[in-house]
Amino acid sequence: MSPYGPGSRLHAGDGKAHPLADTLAGVTLILAAIAIATCMFRSLHLLASWTGLAGIVTAAWGQYVSATTRERFVLVCAGVASAAGFGIGLAHGGLY
């Protein structure tokens, strides 16, 4: 029986708050969504490249400070999406 009660899988997992890791996961998700949405248009390669790069950096920082599997799962998925947007943005014109 879980000491945290029913539904503890939806929370941080260890019963403690992790505001920095949760914030980094949310920011990485937003940056990944922007990078993926804009990498499809050649004229938006600057936005896709820079948001993808920022998403990779925030995902790496979040991995460094994360404490639970849930945070790491979100960070890895969003980091990979950011990297995909970054790569396609580079292929369409790069950072400059």
N, CA, C and O atoms as a MOPAC input file, in Angstrom:
PM7 MOZYME 1SCF
protein

 N      0.84000 1    -1.17400 1     0.00000 1
 C      0.00000 1     0.00000 1     0.00000 1
 C      0.88900 1     1.24300 1     0.00000 1
 O      1.87300 1     1.31700 1     0.73700 1
 N      0.53500 1     2.19500 1    -0.82100 1
 C      1.33200 1     3.40900 1    -0.95900 1
 C      1.16200 1     4.32700 1     0.24800 1
 O      0.03400 1     4.55300 1     0.68800 1
 N      2.24400 1     4.85500 1     0.78900 1
 C      2.12500 1     5.76100 1     1.92900 1
 C      1.54400 1     7.12500 1     1.55000 1
 O      1.20600 1     7.92000 1     2.42800 1
 N      1.42900 1     7.39400 1     0.26800 1
 C      0.94700 1     8.69700 1    -0.17300 1
 C     -0.52900 1     8.69100 1    -0.52500 1
 O     -1.08100 1     9.73300 1    -0.87800 1
 N     -1.16200 1     7.56700 1    -0.43800 1
 C     -2.58600 1     7.47100 1    -0.68800 1
 C     -2.91400 1     7.25200 1    -2.14600 1
 O     -2.02300 1     7.24300 1    -2.99500 1
 N     -4.18800 1     7.07500 1    -2.44200 1
 C     -4.58900 1     6.84100 1    -3.83100 1
 C     -4.35600 1     8.07600 1    -4.68800 1
 O     -4.50300 1     9.20900 1    -4.23000 1
 N     -4.00100 1     7.84100 1    -5.90000 1
 C     -3.76100 1     8.94700 1    -6.82700 1
 C     -2.38800 1     9.55300 1    -6.72300 1
 O     -2.12400 1    10.58400 1    -7.34200 1
 N     -1.49900 1     8.94300 1    -5.95400 1
 C     -0.17200 1     9.54100 1    -5.79400 1
 C      0.64100 1     9.47400 1    -7.07200 1
 O      1.63900 1    10.18200 1    -7.20300 1
 N      0.23700 1     8.64000 1    -8.01500 1
 C      0.95800 1     8.55900 1    -9.28800 1
 C      0.79400 1     9.82400 1   -10.11100 1
 O      1.60800 1    10.11100 1   -10.98900 1
 N     -0.25700 1    10.58000 1    -9.82800 1
 C     -0.48600 1    11.80700 1   -10.56600 1
 C      0.33200 1    12.96900 1   -10.01900 1
 O      0.45700 1    14.00700 1   -10.66800 1
 N      0.88100 1    12.79500 1    -8.84100 1
 C      1.64800 1    13.85900 1    -8.20800 1
 C      3.13500 1    13.63100 1    -8.43100 1
 O      3.51900 1    12.84500 1    -9.29700 1
 N      3.95700 1    14.29800 1    -7.67300 1
 C      5.39600 1    14.25100 1    -7.87700 1
 C      5.97500 1    12.85300 1    -7.64600 1
 O      7.05400 1    12.55600 1    -8.15900 1
 N      5.30800 1    12.00300 1    -6.90500 1
 C      5.78600 1    10.64800 1    -6.72900 1
 C      6.46100 1    10.40500 1    -5.40000 1
 O      6.42300 1     9.28200 1    -4.89700 1
 N      7.06300 1    11.38700 1    -4.82500 1
 C      7.71200 1    11.20000 1    -3.53300 1
 C      7.05600 1    12.04200 1    -2.44300 1
 O      7.57600 1    12.12800 1    -1.33100 1
 N      5.94200 1    12.65000 1    -2.74900 1
 C      5.20700 1    13.41100 1    -1.77500 1
 C      5.73900 1    14.81100 1    -1.52000 1
 O      5.22000 1    15.52000 1    -0.65900 1
 N      6.74800 1    15.21300 1    -2.24100 1
 C      7.34000 1    16.53400 1    -2.05900 1
 C      7.07100 1    17.39400 1    -3.30100 1
 O      6.87300 1    16.88100 1    -4.40300 1
 N      7.06900 1    18.68100 1    -3.09600 1
 C      6.90000 1    19.60400 1    -4.21700 1
 C      8.24800 1    19.81400 1    -4.90500 1
 O      9.28800 1    19.89700 1    -4.25200 1
 N      8.21000 1    19.89900 1    -6.22900 1
 C      9.40700 1    20.15100 1    -7.03300 1
 C      9.11400 1    21.29500 1    -7.99100 1
 O      8.97600 1    21.07000 1    -9.19300 1
 N      9.01700 1    22.51700 1    -7.48100 1
 C      8.60300 1    23.62700 1    -8.34600 1
 C      9.58800 1    23.93700 1    -9.46800 1
 O      9.16200 1    24.28000 1   -10.57100 1
 N     10.88500 1    23.82800 1    -9.22300 1
 C     11.85100 1    24.13600 1   -10.27900 1
 C     11.77900 1    23.11400 1   -11.40400 1
 O     11.73300 1    23.48200 1   -12.57800 1
 N     11.76900 1    21.84600 1   -11.05600 1
 C     11.71600 1    20.80700 1   -12.08100 1
 C     10.39100 1    20.84400 1   -12.83900 1
 O     10.37300 1    20.64600 1   -14.05400 1
 N      9.28200 1    21.09500 1   -12.14000 1
 C      7.99000 1    21.19100 1   -12.80900 1
 C      7.92900 1    22.40300 1   -13.73900 1
 O      7.36200 1    22.32200 1   -14.82800 1
 N      8.50400 1    23.50900 1   -13.31800 1
 C      8.54100 1    24.70000 1   -14.16500 1
 C      9.39700 1    24.46300 1   -15.40400 1
 O      9.01300 1    24.84500 1   -16.51000 1
 N     10.54800 1    23.83700 1   -15.22200 1
 C     11.39900 1    23.54200 1   -16.37000 1
 C     10.71800 1    22.57500 1   -17.33300 1
 O     10.86000 1    22.71000 1   -18.54800 1
 N      9.98400 1    21.60500 1   -16.80500 1
 C      9.25700 1    20.67400 1   -17.66900 1
 C      8.17900 1    21.40800 1   -18.45900 1
 O      8.00500 1    21.15400 1   -19.65100 1
 N      7.46100 1    22.30900 1   -17.81400 1
 C      6.43400 1    23.07700 1   -18.51200 1
 C      7.00600 1    23.99700 1   -19.57000 1
 O      6.47300 1    24.08300 1   -20.67600 1
 N      8.08700 1    24.68600 1   -19.24000 1
 C      8.73900 1    25.57500 1   -20.20500 1
 C      9.27700 1    24.76900 1   -21.39000 1
 O      9.16700 1    25.19700 1   -22.53900 1
 N      9.85200 1    23.61400 1   -21.10400 1
 C     10.37100 1    22.77000 1   -22.18400 1
 C      9.24200 1    22.29100 1   -23.08700 1
 O      9.40400 1    22.24400 1   -24.30600 1
 N      8.10500 1    21.93600 1   -22.50600 1
 C      6.95300 1    21.52800 1   -23.32000 1
 C      6.48500 1    22.65500 1   -24.23000 1
 O      6.18800 1    22.42100 1   -25.40200 1
 N      6.41700 1    23.86000 1   -23.71100 1
 C      5.98900 1    25.00500 1   -24.51600 1
 C      6.98600 1    25.28100 1   -25.63700 1
 O      6.59300 1    25.51000 1   -26.78100 1
 N      8.27700 1    25.25800 1   -25.30600 1
 C      9.30000 1    25.49500 1   -26.33300 1
 C      9.28300 1    24.39900 1   -27.39800 1
 O      9.47000 1    24.67800 1   -28.58300 1
 N      9.06100 1    23.16200 1   -26.97900 1
 C      8.99800 1    22.05000 1   -27.93700 1
 C      7.80800 1    22.21700 1   -28.87300 1
 O      7.92700 1    21.98500 1   -30.07600 1
 N      6.67100 1    22.61300 1   -28.33300 1
 C      5.48400 1    22.80600 1   -29.17400 1
 C      5.71200 1    23.92000 1   -30.19100 1
 O      5.31800 1    23.78900 1   -31.35000 1
 N      6.33600 1    25.00100 1   -29.77500 1
 C      6.62900 1    26.10200 1   -30.69300 1
 C      7.62500 1    25.66100 1   -31.75600 1
 O      7.44800 1    25.96000 1   -32.93700 1
 N      8.67500 1    24.95000 1   -31.34300 1
 C      9.69200 1    24.50800 1   -32.29900 1
 C      9.10700 1    23.55000 1   -33.33500 1
 O      9.41200 1    23.65700 1   -34.52300 1
 N      8.27500 1    22.62200 1   -32.89000 1
 C      7.67500 1    21.65700 1   -33.81900 1
 C      6.68000 1    22.35300 1   -34.74600 1
 O      6.63800 1    22.06400 1   -35.94200 1
 N      5.88400 1    23.26300 1   -34.20200 1
 C      4.87600 1    23.94000 1   -35.02400 1
 C      5.50900 1    24.85500 1   -36.06400 1
 O      4.98100 1    24.98800 1   -37.16800 1
 N      6.63300 1    25.48700 1   -35.72900 1
 C      7.23500 1    26.44200 1   -36.65800 1
 C      8.27400 1    25.82100 1   -37.58000 1
 O      8.63300 1    26.43100 1   -38.58700 1
 N      8.76300 1    24.63800 1   -37.27100 1
 C      9.79100 1    24.04300 1   -38.12900 1
 C      9.22400 1    23.58500 1   -39.46300 1
 O      9.98000 1    23.27900 1   -40.38500 1
 N      7.90500 1    23.53600 1   -39.57600 1
 C      7.28200 1    23.09800 1   -40.82300 1
 C      7.27900 1    24.18300 1   -41.89300 1
 O      6.99800 1    23.90600 1   -43.05900 1
 N      7.58400 1    25.39800 1   -41.50800 1
 C      7.56900 1    26.52100 1   -42.43900 1
 C      8.99400 1    27.04800 1   -42.61100 1
 O      9.64000 1    27.43900 1   -41.63800 1
 N      9.47000 1    27.05600 1   -43.82800 1
 C     10.84700 1    27.48400 1   -44.09800 1
 C     11.11500 1    28.91500 1   -43.65800 1
 O     12.22200 1    29.22600 1   -43.21800 1
 N     10.13700 1    29.77500 1   -43.76600 1
 C     10.35200 1    31.18400 1   -43.42200 1
 C     10.45700 1    31.40200 1   -41.90600 1
 O     10.87400 1    32.47600 1   -41.47200 1
 N     10.09300 1    30.42100 1   -41.11100 1
 C     10.15800 1    30.53700 1   -39.65000 1
 C     11.32900 1    29.74500 1   -39.06300 1
 O     11.28400 1    29.31800 1   -37.91000 1
 N     12.37200 1    29.55600 1   -39.86600 1
 C     13.49900 1    28.75100 1   -39.40200 1
 C     14.20800 1    29.38600 1   -38.21000 1
 O     14.74000 1    28.66700 1   -37.36400 1
 N     14.22900 1    30.71200 1   -38.12300 1
 C     14.85800 1    31.36600 1   -36.97100 1
 C     14.12900 1    31.02400 1   -35.67300 1
 O     14.75500 1    30.66100 1   -34.67700 1
 N     12.81900 1    31.14100 1   -35.69200 1
 C     12.03000 1    30.84500 1   -34.50100 1
 C     12.14600 1    29.36700 1   -34.12700 1
 O     12.30500 1    29.03800 1   -32.95100 1
 N     12.07000 1    28.48400 1   -35.10600 1
 C     12.17500 1    27.05000 1   -34.83400 1
 C     13.54500 1    26.69500 1   -34.26900 1
 O     13.64800 1    25.91600 1   -33.32200 1
 N     14.58000 1    27.26000 1   -34.84100 1
 C     15.93800 1    26.94100 1   -34.39400 1
 C     16.20100 1    27.43400 1   -32.98100 1
 O     16.72000 1    26.69000 1   -32.14900 1
 N     15.85000 1    28.67700 1   -32.70400 1
 C     16.14800 1    29.23600 1   -31.38800 1
 C     15.27700 1    28.63000 1   -30.29500 1
 O     15.76900 1    28.37100 1   -29.19700 1
 N     13.99000 1    28.39700 1   -30.57100 1
 C     13.15400 1    27.76900 1   -29.54700 1
 C     13.54600 1    26.32100 1   -29.34100 1
 O     13.47300 1    25.81500 1   -28.22100 1
 N     13.96500 1    25.63900 1   -30.41100 1
 C     14.45400 1    24.26900 1   -30.26000 1
 C     15.71100 1    24.20700 1   -29.41800 1
 O     15.85500 1    23.33500 1   -28.56100 1
 N     16.62300 1    25.14000 1   -29.66600 1
 C     17.85600 1    25.18500 1   -28.87500 1
 C     17.56500 1    25.50200 1   -27.41100 1
 O     18.14200 1    24.88900 1   -26.51300 1
 N     16.67700 1    26.45100 1   -27.17500 1
 C     16.30200 1    26.77600 1   -25.79800 1
 C     15.61100 1    25.59200 1   -25.12400 1
 O     15.81200 1    25.35300 1   -23.93300 1
 N     14.80000 1    24.85200 1   -25.87700 1
 C     14.14600 1    23.66600 1   -25.32900 1
 C     15.13500 1    22.57600 1   -24.96800 1
 O     14.95900 1    21.88500 1   -23.96500 1
 N     16.16200 1    22.41600 1   -25.76700 1
 C     17.20200 1    21.42800 1   -25.45700 1
 C     17.93400 1    21.81300 1   -24.17300 1
 O     18.20300 1    20.96200 1   -23.32400 1
 N     18.25100 1    23.08700 1   -24.03900 1
 C     18.96200 1    23.56000 1   -22.84600 1
 C     18.10000 1    23.40300 1   -21.59800 1
 O     18.58400 1    22.93000 1   -20.56900 1
 N     16.81600 1    23.79900 1   -21.67700 1
 C     15.95500 1    23.66800 1   -20.49900 1
 C     15.69000 1    22.20600 1   -20.15500 1
 O     15.56100 1    21.85900 1   -18.98100 1
 N     15.60800 1    21.35300 1   -21.16400 1
 C     15.42600 1    19.92200 1   -20.89000 1
 C     16.65500 1    19.34000 1   -20.19400 1
 O     16.52700 1    18.53500 1   -19.27200 1
 N     17.82400 1    19.74000 1   -20.62800 1
 C     19.05100 1    19.24700 1   -19.98600 1
 C     19.15800 1    19.74400 1   -18.54900 1
 O     19.52700 1    18.98500 1   -17.65300 1
 N     18.84000 1    21.00700 1   -18.33000 1
 C     18.88100 1    21.55400 1   -16.97400 1
 C     17.83300 1    20.86500 1   -16.09400 1
 O     18.09600 1    20.55300 1   -14.93300 1
 N     16.64800 1    20.63200 1   -16.65700 1
 C     15.59800 1    19.94500 1   -15.91700 1
 C     15.98600 1    18.52500 1   -15.56000 1
 O     15.67200 1    18.04800 1   -14.46900 1
 N     16.66300 1    17.84800 1   -16.46600 1
 C     17.14400 1    16.49400 1   -16.16000 1
 C     18.13700 1    16.52000 1   -15.00800 1
 O     18.17000 1    15.60600 1   -14.18400 1
 N     18.92500 1    17.54800 1   -14.95800 1
 C     19.93300 1    17.66900 1   -13.90200 1
 C     19.29400 1    17.84300 1   -12.52600 1
 O     19.79300 1    17.30000 1   -11.54100 1
 N     18.19300 1    18.59400 1   -12.45000 1
 C     17.58500 1    18.87500 1   -11.15400 1
 C     16.35800 1    18.02000 1   -10.84800 1
 O     15.81100 1    18.11900 1    -9.75000 1
 N     15.90900 1    17.18300 1   -11.78900 1
 C     14.68600 1    16.41200 1   -11.56600 1
 C     14.89900 1    15.32900 1   -10.51800 1
 O     16.00700 1    14.83500 1   -10.31200 1
 N     13.79100 1    14.97800 1    -9.86100 1
 C     13.87300 1    14.00100 1    -8.78500 1
 C     12.95300 1    12.80900 1    -8.99700 1
 O     13.10900 1    11.79200 1    -8.32100 1
 N     12.00000 1    12.90500 1    -9.91400 1
 C     11.04700 1    11.81500 1   -10.09600 1
 C     11.01100 1    11.34800 1   -11.55000 1
 O     11.45200 1    12.04600 1   -12.46300 1
 N     10.48100 1    10.16600 1   -11.72600 1
 C     10.36600 1     9.58400 1   -13.06000 1
 C      9.40800 1    10.38500 1   -13.92600 1
 O      9.64600 1    10.54000 1   -15.12400 1
 N      8.33200 1    10.89500 1   -13.34500 1
 C      7.35600 1    11.67100 1   -14.10800 1
 C      7.99900 1    12.90600 1   -14.72300 1
 O      7.77700 1    13.21000 1   -15.89600 1
 N      8.79200 1    13.61400 1   -13.93500 1
 C      9.47200 1    14.80500 1   -14.44600 1
 C     10.44300 1    14.42900 1   -15.55000 1
 O     10.51400 1    15.10600 1   -16.57600 1
 N     11.18100 1    13.36800 1   -15.35000 1
 C     12.16000 1    12.95500 1   -16.35600 1
 C     11.49100 1    12.50700 1   -17.64200 1
 O     12.00500 1    12.76900 1   -18.72900 1
 N     10.35200 1    11.83500 1   -17.53700 1
 C      9.63000 1    11.39000 1   -18.72500 1
 C      9.19200 1    12.59100 1   -19.56300 1
 O      9.39500 1    12.61300 1   -20.77700 1
 N      8.59700 1    13.57400 1   -18.91900 1
 C      8.14400 1    14.77600 1   -19.63200 1
 C      9.33100 1    15.50700 1   -20.24000 1
 O      9.26000 1    15.96400 1   -21.38100 1
 N     10.41900 1    15.62100 1   -19.49000 1
 C     11.59400 1    16.33700 1   -19.97900 1
 C     12.23900 1    15.63500 1   -21.16900 1
 O     12.67700 1    16.29400 1   -22.11200 1
 N     12.30200 1    14.31800 1   -21.13400 1
 C     12.90800 1    13.58800 1   -22.25300 1
 C     12.04400 1    13.72100 1   -23.50200 1
 O     12.55900 1    13.98900 1   -24.58700 1
 N     10.73200 1    13.53400 1   -23.35400 1
 C      9.84600 1    13.65200 1   -24.52000 1
 C      9.88900 1    15.05800 1   -25.12000 1
 O      9.98800 1    15.21200 1   -26.33700 1
 N      9.81700 1    16.06700 1   -24.27600 1
 C      9.85300 1    17.44600 1   -24.77300 1
 C     11.23900 1    17.80300 1   -25.30700 1
 O     11.34900 1    18.56200 1   -26.27000 1
 N     12.28600 1    17.27200 1   -24.70200 1
 C     13.63900 1    17.52900 1   -25.18900 1
 C     13.86800 1    16.94000 1   -26.57100 1
 O     14.51100 1    17.56100 1   -27.41800 1
 N     13.34300 1    15.74400 1   -26.80000 1
 C     13.47300 1    15.12200 1   -28.12600 1
 C     12.68300 1    15.91400 1   -29.15900 1
 O     13.15800 1    16.11200 1   -30.27700 1
 N     11.49300 1    16.36500 1   -28.80500 1
 C     10.70300 1    17.18800 1   -29.73000 1
 C     11.40900 1    18.51300 1   -30.02100 1
 O     11.39700 1    18.99200 1   -31.15500 1
 N     12.01600 1    19.09400 1   -29.00400 1
 C     12.78200 1    20.33300 1   -29.21900 1
 C     13.96100 1    20.08900 1   -30.14300 1
 O     14.25100 1    20.90500 1   -31.01700 1
 N     14.63600 1    18.97200 1   -29.95100 1
 C     15.77500 1    18.64100 1   -30.80800 1
 C     15.33800 1    18.41600 1   -32.25100 1
 O     16.04200 1    18.80300 1   -33.18400 1
 N     14.18600 1    17.79500 1   -32.43400 1
 C     13.67000 1    17.59700 1   -33.79500 1
 C     13.35000 1    18.94000 1   -34.45000 1
 O     13.70500 1    19.16900 1   -35.60600 1
 N     12.67900 1    19.82500 1   -33.71200 1
 C     12.38600 1    21.16000 1   -34.24500 1
 C     13.65200 1    21.94300 1   -34.52400 1
 O     13.74200 1    22.65300 1   -35.52600 1
 N     14.62600 1    21.81500 1   -33.64600 1
 C     15.91600 1    22.47800 1   -33.83500 1
 C     16.60600 1    21.96400 1   -35.10000 1
 O     17.10600 1    22.75300 1   -35.90200 1
 N     16.63200 1    20.67000 1   -35.27300 1
 C     17.29800 1    20.08700 1   -36.44300 1
 C     16.63200 1    20.46700 1   -37.74400 1
 O     17.31100 1    20.78600 1   -38.72000 1
 N     15.31500 1    20.43800 1   -37.77100 1
 C     14.60500 1    20.81900 1   -38.99500 1
 C     14.76400 1    22.31700 1   -39.24700 1
 O     14.88900 1    22.74600 1   -40.39400 1
 N     14.75800 1    23.10900 1   -38.17900 1
 C     15.00100 1    24.54800 1   -38.33600 1
 C     16.38500 1    24.82700 1   -38.89500 1
 O     16.55600 1    25.71500 1   -39.73000 1
 N     17.37800 1    24.06400 1   -38.43100 1
 C     18.73500 1    24.21000 1   -38.99800 1
 C     18.76100 1    23.82800 1   -40.46800 1
 O     19.42400 1    24.48200 1   -41.27200 1
 N     18.04900 1    22.78100 1   -40.81700 1
 C     18.02600 1    22.35000 1   -42.22100 1
 C     17.34000 1    23.37100 1   -43.12200 1
 O     17.64500 1    23.46100 1   -44.31100 1
 N     16.41700 1    24.13500 1   -42.55700 1
 C     15.70500 1    25.13400 1   -43.35600 1
 C     16.39800 1    26.48500 1   -43.40200 1
 O     15.93500 1    27.38100 1   -44.10800 1
 N     17.47600 1    26.65900 1   -42.68300 1
 C     18.17200 1    27.93700 1   -42.76900 1
 C     19.07100 1    28.26500 1   -41.60600 1
 O     19.93500 1    29.13400 1   -41.72500 1
 N     18.89600 1    27.60200 1   -40.49300 1
 C     19.81000 1    27.79600 1   -39.38300 1
 C     19.41300 1    28.87600 1   -38.39900 1
 O     18.29600 1    29.39300 1   -38.42100 1
 N     20.35200 1    29.19900 1   -37.54300 1
 C     20.11600 1    30.13800 1   -36.44600 1
 C     20.21100 1    31.60500 1   -36.87600 1
 O     19.75400 1    32.48900 1   -36.15200 1
 N     20.79300 1    31.86900 1   -38.03200 1
 C     20.96600 1    33.26500 1   -38.45300 1
 C     20.46700 1    33.50500 1   -39.83700 1
 O     20.54300 1    34.62900 1   -40.33400 1

